[in-house]
Amino acid sequence: MIRVGSRPGPWKRGLVLAALALLLGLFMLLHAKIPNRIGNLGSLAETLLPWLGLFIPVLLAGALWRRSASAVVALLLPVMVWLNLFGGLLGDKSHPGGDLTVASHNVGAGNPDPVGTARDLAASGADLLALEEVTPQAKPLYEEGLAKAYPYHTVRGTVGLWSKLPLSDTRPVDIKLNFGQLAGTKSADFKTDSTRALRTTAATDQGPLAVYVAHLGSARVNPRAGFWTDSRDRSAQALGKAIAAEQNERVVLLGDLNGTTDDRAFADITSQLRSAHDAAGDGFGFSWPAKFPVVRIDQILVRGVEPESSWSLPATGSDHLPVAAGISW
């Protein structure tokens, strides 16, 4: 006998939820296949990739409410994909010790308290301290505030490195931010002031260490243009070429890359260097914005040395959190 009006079974309920779960899993699984032709959608998806996991408990709640066995089973796909991508970041991979502590901080051009920021950073104990967005007005304040802890320092344009170790062979790195038809008309003083990357050599007990400090071009989310990353992507490619030409086997890159290492735009860099936080961090290590961090765009990447630990330092007057790492030989 046919029972009119009977409820569908648990495998037939919540089919829309099951479809959404499968789409979510496939979106994360195939993120590298998402094209960048329209508004850099692929790069935007990769930047926000960890946060897609928030849809999983929402869909699970819907599946339980609908008592849908099909939706629950379908959720296994996004769960497994997310864990494969980011499960390794859930635990603490740090180890005690380390031969050298390095740190990086975008101090913020609008930082209202550069003196306090310098004081906090000096207390961090880092052997190498990279700063980005050092304005001409704030530069003498950082130099004075860090002089006692760091006898050596170098500044090129808006980026600098303060060091407890002697520095040599310092030079700016052209990351192609002076680009376009007007680039050739800009004065030498302007180009010097707008330098946003440098390379230097730190003399360690274990030998020379090549240190790069970089602040890549900006990235913006625009309702019309989508995820605008032209200057950032161009500077990432230029920096990747500079690192590829580096003769020193031991390299540390410190800086604000204005993007996450999951973003395909950094393939030229991440194919040569590895993230200290991915290797030896605790959690996701989000660094921006400082009040409620949602992405890690401040990076410490290395080659030829072993990351032992990686962490974020307390907030300063900047809209970025400082990041630090311990490395060994």
N, C-alpha and C positions, 0 to 999 in steps of 0.2 A: 504494500500500500504506500502511495506517495504522500508524504507529510508536507502539506502546504505551509509555507512560512517558517520552516525549520531553519535554524542558524547553520551557516556553513561550518565545516570542520576546521580544526586548528591549522591545517595545511593550506586551506583556501582563504583563511582570514588574513588581513593585513598584507595583501599582495603589493600594494603601493609602497608600503614600508620596506618590504623585501626588495623591491626594485630600487628604491633609494639607497638601501644599504649596499647593494651590488654596485651601483653607480659610484658611490663614495669610495668603495674599495678599488674599483678600476681607475678612478681619477687619481688616487694616490699611487697606485701601482704603475700607472703609465704616465706619470707627471712629466717625465723627460720627453714624451711624445707630444705634449701640448705645444702648439706652434706659438712663436713669438711675433708672428706677422701682424696680428691685430692687438695693438695696445700692450705688447710685451706680456701677454696673458700667462705664458709659460713661466717667465721669471717671477711674476707676481705670485703665481700658485706655489712655486718652490720657496719663496720667501715666507709665505704663511702656512707652509705644509704642516708643521707640528700642530697648529691650531685646528686643523681639520679633524683631529681626534675628538674634539669637543662634540661633534655631531654623533659620535658613537653612543654615549649615554642617553642622548635625546632620542635617538632611534630605538634604543633598548627600552626606554620607558614607554614609548609608543607601542612597541611589540608586546610588552607585558600587559599593557592596558587592553590591547586588542586580543590578548591571548593567542598570538600568532606564532605558531611553530616555524613557519616558513621564514618569517622576518628574523627570528632569533638565529636560525641556521645561517641565513644570508649575512648576518652581522659578523660571522666568523671571518669573512674575507677582509673587511676593513680593519678588524682587530688584528689579524695576523700581519697584514701589510704595515699597519702603523707600528706594531711591535718590532717588525723587521727593520723599519727605518729608524725608529727612535727609542726602542726599548733599551739599547745600550746606554742611553743618556739618563736613565732613571736611577741608576746606582752611583755610588761614589767610586771612581776609578783612580783616585789620587794615591800617591805613595809618599811616605815621609822622606825628607832629605831633598837633595838637589844641590848642584854646584853653583847655580846662579839663579837669581830671581829677576824676572823682567816684568815690566808693567807698561801699560799704555792708557792714555786718557785724552779724549777730546774735551779740552777744558772749557770749550764754549766761548764764542766771540762775545756773547752777551753776559758772561759770568759776572755777577755783581760782587764777588769776593775772591779775586785772584790771590790775594795774600793768604786767606784761609785755605784755599785750595792747595797752594804751594806748601803750606805747613802740614796739611793732611797727607799729601803725597810724599813729603820728605820723611814722614813717620812710618811710611809703608815698609821701609827696609829694602826696597827694590835696588838691585845693583845697576840696572839699566832702566831708565824711565823716559818713555816717549810721550811727547805732548803734541796735540794737534789743535788747530784754531788758535794759535798764539798770535794775538793782535799786536801791532807795534806799540800800542799804549800799555798793554799788559806785560809785554816782554821783559822790561826791566824789573817788574815786580816778581815775576817768576825767577829771573836770574838772581835777584837778591834773596828771595825766600828759599831757594834750593842750593845756594852757594856752599853752605856749610856741609850739607850731606853729600853734595856732588861736586868734587873739585874739577871735573871735566864736563864741558857741554858744547854743543854746536846747534845753531839754529839756521835754517834756510827757509826764507819766506815765513810761512805760518806753521811750520813743523820743526820740532827740535828734539834732541836727545840729551838727557842729563845722565852722567855716568860716574861710577866710582872707579872705573877702569880707564886707562889712557885711550884716547881716540886718535885715529889717523886716517888719511886717505878719504877725507870727507868731501862729498860732491853732491850737487843736486841731481835728481833724477827727473827727466822730462817725461811726464805722464800725459802729455798731449791735451792739457787743459786750455792752453793758448792756441785755439784752433779756429779755423774759418778764414773768411776773407780779410778780416781786420787784424788777424794775428801778426802779420808782418809790419803793421803800422804802430804796434805798441813799443814803448821805449824799453831799454834794457832795465831801467829802475823798476818799471811796472812788472816786467817778467820776473825779476828777482823777488819783489814783494809778494808775487802771487805763486811762488814755488810751493808745492804741496807734497813733495816727496824728496827724501835724501837717502844717501847710502854712506855708511862709515864703517870703520873697522875698530872693534874693541879688542884690546890686548888682554887675554885671559891667561891664567896659569897653564891652561891646556892648549894654548895657541890662539891664532887670530879667529875672530868671529865676525862675519859680515852681518851688519845690522841695517835693515831698511825701515824707515819710518814713512808712512804714507797716509794721506787723506784724499781718497778718491772723490771723483765728481759726485754731485748730488743725484738722488733719485726722488722722484715726486709722483704721487698718485693724483692724476688729473681726470676729472669726469669726461673731458673731451678727448684727451690724448692717451688716456689709460695710464699705464705704469711707465712714466718717462724716465729713461735711464741712459740716454745717449752719451752724455759726458762721462758718466760712471763707467759704462762699458768700454768706451774708448781708452780711458785711463787704466782700466784693469788689463786690457790687452797690452798697453805700453809697459806697464809694470811687469807683466808676465814675461815680456821679451827681455827686460832688464835683468830679471832673476835668471832667465835661461842663459844669459851671457856671463853670469857670476862665476868666477873661477874658484872661489872659496867653497869647500865642501860643507862648511858649517854656516848656516844662514838662519837669521831670525827676522821675521817681518812683523812689525808692530804698527797698528794703526786703525783708523776708522775707514772701513772699506765701503760703508753705505750699502751693505748687503750681507746676506748670510752665505755661508759656504755651501749651502744646498743649491744656490742659484747658479745656473749653467753659465752665467756671464763670467764667473771666476774660474772657469775650467783651465785657463792658461796658467793660473796661479796654483790652484789646488792640485793640479797634476804634478807639480814640482815640490810643493810644501804641504805639510799636514797640520791640521788644527790641534793645538795643544789642549784645547778644551775637549774636543772629541776624544782624544787619546787618554786624558788624565783629569777630566773635570768631574764635577758633581752636579747633576741636573742639567738643565738647558743653558744656564749661564746667560740669560737675556740681559742686555745692557742698555737698551733704549726703548722708550724714554725713561729717564731715571725714576720718575715718580711711580710709574707702573710699567716696568719693562715687558715688552712683547716680542722683541726680536734681538738677536745678537749680531750687531753690525760692527762691533769693536772686536778686532781679531788679533790673536797671536798665533802665527804660523811658523813652522820650523822645518829645517832640513839638516841632517847630520848630527843632531843632538836628540836626547831622549826626554820627552815631557814627563815630569814626575807628578805635577799637580797643576791645577788651574782654578781660579776663583775670581769673584768680583769683589772689589773694595767698596767701602761705604760711600754713599753719595756725597758729592761736593756741591758747589754752586752751579755746576754744569747740568745740562739736560741729558748727559750720558753718564753711565757708571764707569769708573776705572776698572780695568781688567788686569789680572796678573797671572803669572805662571812660574813654576819652578822647573828648571831644566838641568840635565846632567849630561856627562859625556859618555 
